[in-house]
Amino acid sequence: MGANTFGTKFCLTTFGESHGEAVGGVIDGCPAGLLIDFNMIEEELRKRKTASTSTSSQRKESDKVIFLSGVFEGKTLGTPIAFIVKNEDARSSDYESVKDIYRPSHADYTYQQKYGIRDYRGGGRGSARSLLPCVVAGCLAKQILSSQDIEIHSFVTQIGEVKKDSFTHEEIQALLQKVKEERDTVGAAVRVEIDNMPAGLGEPYFRKLQAILAQAMFSINAVKGFEYGEGFNAASMRGSECNDAFVNDNGKIRTKTNHSGGIQGGISNGEKIYFNVAFKPIPTIMQPQQTVDVNGKEVVYDIEGRHDVCVLPRVMPIVEAMTAMVIADFLI
């Protein structure tokens, strides 16, 4: 399968399927001498882990990272960093009943058409578990950014039809529990903010900073929308409302407002970068659905098993990791 590498200077190549021996990656371009914060990696993987809440999949994985190369005495060597995370609780028998059918809104049909073969166990390469290596690489990227005081924060701003500036963990769980009891799933939206950004990151044409951020977000399972700055709201504004006037703030050039979302002409302007990401509902629902099998015969699809109700809260470390990799790539 092509296109498994993300980044140009700070690069991550991932491998593995949901029910294979392991998932893992190779990070190339990480500077030498970086003291790895293994506790950070463990904590971010814990946030992404299944079975951490009653509304997530109850698949239980230790998610222990095994570094194979590129690290010595806790520091990066500047050489490729290879690592794996073993799959320990894959229950492939859960998927026997769907091996010959195309699940609605999954990648079963498109994978089959492209490759002529697919791993139906847990979605194979299309599983959210294949994004786990991004979290590991993202932790290293965050440490690179931290040396420049660049910080990344994410907030849940929408769950289904409910919108807020941000949700508490308890509010998220209460909403998701209600959806679970209805044997359904729900979509969500996340806002990301990047503080203390230097001006000048990004390219003015095909590698605009917002374009690569969008590419990174759309590489995450279930993402359906991306907007930065005023986004779609800009379509209803006048130029007199949307323009960001420049001011001299004690000798530093800044903008009075930030409708641009910290990016102008594809290049960071030194203001806070912010963007929104929309996620569709997870397509595996605990209700009968109409579909077809590999022979085109119409069938009713009804499955039980261990499945998430929403991408939240497990997607948050992935969103931050992909963001960190983009900024680190441009920074390097």
C-alpha positions, 0 to 999 in steps of 0.5 A: 500500500503506497503513501505510508510516509508523512513529512519531508524533514521529520518523517514518519513511515507507519506499518501494521494492521489492527489484528496483525502481529504489531503496529509500528513506525520508523521516524527519520529526521529527528535531531540527535541528542533529544532526551526522550520523555518516555512518560509522555509517550506512555501518557499520550498512548493511555489517552488513546487507548481502548477500554479506558471508558465505558463508551470506547471499545473494550479491547485491552492492549498494554500499548507498550512501545518497543524501540528497535533502533535510533535510541541509546541511553534514552537519547535519539542518535539522529539515525532512523528510530524504529519501534513496534507496539504489539497487538495482544488482544485482537479478537479476530473471530468477531469479524468472521461474520462480516468477511464477505460483506461490505459494511456501510461507510467503511473502507471494505468496498474501496479497499477490495476494489483497489487491491483485490484483497483486504484484511477484514479483521478489525478493518485491517490497515483502515483501523484507527489502531494504525494511527497509534504510531503517529502518537509516538512520533507526535510525542517526539515532535512535541518535545522538539516544539517544546524547546521553542516554547511552542504549545499545542492544545485541543478542545472538544467543541461539538458532540452531535447537535450539542455545541460548546466552547469546550466540554469537561470529561464528565460532560463528554462521557454523559453524552456518549453514554446516552448515545451508547444506550440508544445503540448508535454513534455520534459525530464530533468537532475539535478545535486545535490551537498552537501558541507561541508560533514563530512567523515564517513557517510554511511555503507560499504555494503547494506547501502552504502551512494550512494545506499541510495541516489539512492533509494531516487532519484528513489522514485521521480516520473519520475526519470530514471537515477542516477549517482554519481562522474564520473558515466557512464563516468568512464567506458571510463577512465583508473585507472590512470585518475580516481583515487583520490590521497590523499594529506595533505592539511595543516594538513587535509587529502583530495583528489587531485581530486574528481572523486569518488564524495565524496564517497568511499566504500559506505562512505563519504570521506569529499569531496563534494558529487555530483550526477546527476538525469535524468527525463523522459518526463511527459507522459501526452501529449496534443496529441492523443495516442494509448492505451487499455482500462480495457477490452483490447480493443484498443482505442485512448487516447486524453485528455485535462486538467491541466498538467505540461510540464516538472518536472522542476522547481517544482521537485528541492525542492523535489530532495533537500528534499530527499537528506537532509533526507538521509544525516540527517538519516545517521548523526543522 
